Amino acid sequence: MGTYRITQKAPAGHMNLSVIIITRNEAHNIGDCLASVAFANEWIIVDSGSTDGTVGIAREAGAQVIETSEWPGFGPQKNRALAAARGEWVLSLDADERVSADLRDEILAAMTESRHDAYEMPRLSSFCGRFIRHGGWYPDHIVRLFKRGVGSFSDSLVHERVIVKGLAGRLRQPLIHYSYRNDEDYLRKLAQYSSLGAQQAFSAGKRAGFRTTLLHALAAFLRCYVIKCGFLDGKAGLMVALCAFETTYHKYFKLMLLTNKGKFSSK
């Protein structure tokens, strides 16, 4: 395992920038992620029980690590990290994301010009080693850079988003996202996201049956592969569409189980 060290390299005159990241067992990612944002002034990690060396790597690199014992969901956990940030600007990252040199320069320029209080950026994601440019995966604009006090995260268990006051500007350079590294990573995320998605939907009052489950899964495949032109990515595009089908099916299947459990428990 490599040794990582980040230093405060933000050019003089630039606004303070805090990078916030939540982690759990991200030893294979966190070093490279932090190295890509070495230009920031501080790095805040909120870790929820890693057992693989993530905390040690992050601290050795110079990040402040806050360890938590419980998991409140993605949104609340990111708000914990946000609450610890001290910079005027905040950049939110996932451990499997990287800031390129071109995006770094654009971020620093946006902070200096300060035309907006928040900025969204495109995200270029990979699927098992292949970057995907269709199927709804790209440009996938997301707000990640904002002035502290202007933005916060939704309380969603999964698929959280930054809620900002006013309109956000838009950067051009993409955030690089190394998602679904291999089949094990895919299956782990499938189980995690489908369970959290089902729980979140159930809490919001949604219910599902077998017909609903199948129709949502089929719609997800068609939207990804046909409507969003996933077929232009070749075999990788087909795999991504099948992933959309499977993830959606498992989410609604688990929601169906929660629905039936609620029916039986109410009798």
PyMOL commands that set and color helices and strands:
alter all, ss='L'
color gray80, all
select helices_A, chain A and resi 30-35+54-61+74-84+101-113+183-203+210-227+230-265
alter helices_A, ss='H'
color red, helices_A
select strands_A, chain A and resi 17-23+42-47+64-67+89-94+97-98+118-121+123-127+130-132+142-147+151-153+162-164+169-170+175-177
alter strands_A, ss='S'
color yellow, strands_A
deselect
rebuild
show_as cartoon
